[in-house]
Amino acid sequence: MKTVLATPTLLPGQILARGVCRHLSRIGHACLTEFMPSRGLRVDVLALDRTGEIWVVECKSSRADFQSDHKWGGYLEWCDRFFWAVDANFPLELLPEETGVILADGYDAEVIREAPLEKLAAARRKALTLKVGRTASMRLGQLLDPGVAELGI
């Protein structure tokens, strides 16, 4: 018996995240979407490169989406580099100059402004990297065995 998984309908920000993850994966990053580095914060994309550098990418699908985001400053203490991902129609002048910019669609992305490097403290990097690994492992386990969450493991 062959199992067919339904393709979910993606929201505009999720479409941008998909393109960002495709691009970052091609250049050697491992990506997690909708990751919670701490209570009350949920980043759209967290990417870990081969050297352990951590990027956070916030996907904004419109001016209103960007202007309603008041938590993004809290993400800066959870990454080495911070980027906005937007589509080709987004007004780039709204984005703070001290942040990176990624132009994206549902299929690919391109870094058009590099984010400055602000190295995380070693203890925070270690704790965050451990949390990324555990989160990714748990998500894979739930994908392979959807009933595992009910076991309380």
Residue, then its C-alpha position, 0 to 999 in steps of 0.5 A: m500500500k502506497t501512502v500519499l501525503a497531501t501538500p498543504t496550502l502555504l501562507p505567503g510567509q511560508i512560501l517565502a520560507r520555502g524559497v529561503c530554505r531551498h537556497l540556504s540548503r544549496i549553500g550548505h545550511a541546515c534549516l528549521t522553520e518556525f523554530m522557538p529559540s525561547r519562550g515567546l519567540r518564533v523565528d520563521v527560519l533558523a539556519l545552521d551552517r557547516t561552521g556552526e554559524i546561526w542565521v535567523v531569517e524573518c519572512k515578510s510578505s507585505r508592508a503590513d506584515f512587516q509593520s506589525d512585527h514588534k518582536w524582531g529585535g528580540y531575535l538578534e540575541w539568538c543568531d550570528r546574522f539576521f536577515w529579512a526575506v521579502d518578495a520582489n514587490f516589497p518596499l526595501e526602504l522599510l527594512p533596517e539597514e543594519t540587517g541582511v536582506i534576502l529576495a525570495d519566492g517559493y522556489d529560490a532566494e538570493v542574498i541581496r544585502e549581507a547581514p553583519l556578523e555579531k557572534l553569539a556567546a559560546a554558551r548560548r551557541k551550544a545551548l541553541t545548537l543542542k535545541v536545534g538538533r533536538t527539535a529537528s530530531m523530534r520533528l523527524g520522529q513525528l513525521l515517521d511515526p505520527g503517534v510518537a507524540e501521544l506516547g509522551i516521549 
